[in-house]
Amino acid sequence: MKKSLLALAALAAISGAAQAQSNVTIYGVVDMAIQAENRGGTGTKYALDSGEQSGSRLGFKGTEDLGGGLKAIFALEMGILADTGTSQGGLSFGRQSWVGLTGDFGTVKMGRQYTPQFYFFDAVDPFDLGFTSGHAGASTSTGGVFGFLSNSAWRVNNSVSYQSNDMSGFSAMGLYGFGEVAGDTSAKRSVGISGQYAAGPIYVGAVYYKQNDAVAPGNGMKSILVGGTYDFGVAKAAFGYSKDTSDMAAIDQKGFMFGVTVPVTPADAILATAAQLKDNTAASANKSTQLAIGYTHSLSKRTNLYTSYSRVSNNANVNGGGLASANGKTDHFVNAGIRHLF
C-alpha cells in the first residue's frame, strides 16, 4: 500500500512538473460582415460573409520548455467559414500546421506555414491583408494589397523555415518548400528569403521568392518585394513595391502601394491605400488601380466594428487581382462587419 502511495505521489509530481514546463493555448477569430459588390456590369451582389478584416479561425498553439533556453513549439490552425460553419478550402488545418524548436539560435519550423512575402505584406499593408481584394460571399480574408499586387503564395506545404532572433532591429527569414517529385529535387520547389529592420517608428523589409512550376511544368515564378512603414505619431505611412515574373513570360507585372493609418481616437482609426499594377504581358492599356478606405472602432481589446470601400479600375487589357468580371471592367466592394478575438 505504501509503495502504491509513493508511486502515485511520484507520478503526481512528474505530471505537475510537466504542466509547469508546457503551455497550450486555444485561440481564434470570429469575423462576419455584410457586403455589397458590383463587378462591372454583372449587377450588385449582397452577401453575409466570414473573415473580411481577419480570417475566421480556430487554433491551438503551445510550447514546452526543454531547458537551456530551448523550447519545442507547435501550431495547428484551421480556417472557418463562420457564415456556413464549414472549413476553409476543405482542409482540417489549412491556415497553419507546423512543429519546431526555438532558442538562442533562432526558430526552426516544419510543416504548412506562412511565406516570407506574407509577413512582408502583412507588415506594410494598413489593412493587415483584410477588407479589400475579395469577393462578396467568397472570402475568409480578402488578401488586401497582397491579393491585388502579387501572384505569390501565402503559405507553403512541406516546408522548413528559419527565423533569426532580433539583432539590434535586424532579422532574417529563410524558407524551403520540398517539391516531393521523385528523381527531381527542383521540380515544384519553393525557396524564399527575407530581411527586415524594425526599430522605433521605422520598418523596412525586402523579400526574394522563387516557386518552380508555379505557372506550368518548367515555368516557375519569381517575386521581389521591397517596402516599409514610418510612424509619425499622428499617422503611419506605408509603401510597398512588388515585381512578379515567370520563366516563360506568362507573368510579368510590377506594382506599388502607398498607404496610411490615422488614429482618430484610442479606439478609432482611418485606413487608406492607393495601389497600381502594371501588367507587361499586354502591350498597352495595361494598368490597374485600386483605391481603398476603411474605418475601425474598438468596443474592447477583443471586439471591434469595421467598414471599408474599395474600387478597382482596369485599363482595357488588364484585370488587377482578377477582381473585376473581365479585362477593362471595374469592381466596387463595400463591407461592414464585426470581429471578435478569443
Secondary structure, DSSP 8 states (H G I E B T S, - for coil): -HHHHHHHHHHHHHHHHHHHHEEEEEEEEEEEEEEEEE-SSS-EEEEEEE-SSS--EEEEEEEEEEETTEEEEEEEEEEEETTTTEEGGG-TT-SEEEEEEEETTEEEEEEEEE-HHHHHHHHH-TTTT-SSS--TT--SS--HHHHHH----SEEEEEEEEE---BTTEEEEEEEE----TT-SSTT-EEEEEEEEEETTEEEEEEEEEEEEEEETTEEEEEEEEEEEEE-SS-EEEEEEEEEEETTSS-EEEEEEEEEEEEEETTEEEEEEEEEEEETTSSSS-EEEEEEEEEEEESSSSEEEEEEEEEEEE-TT--GGG-SSSTT-EEEEEEEEEEEE-
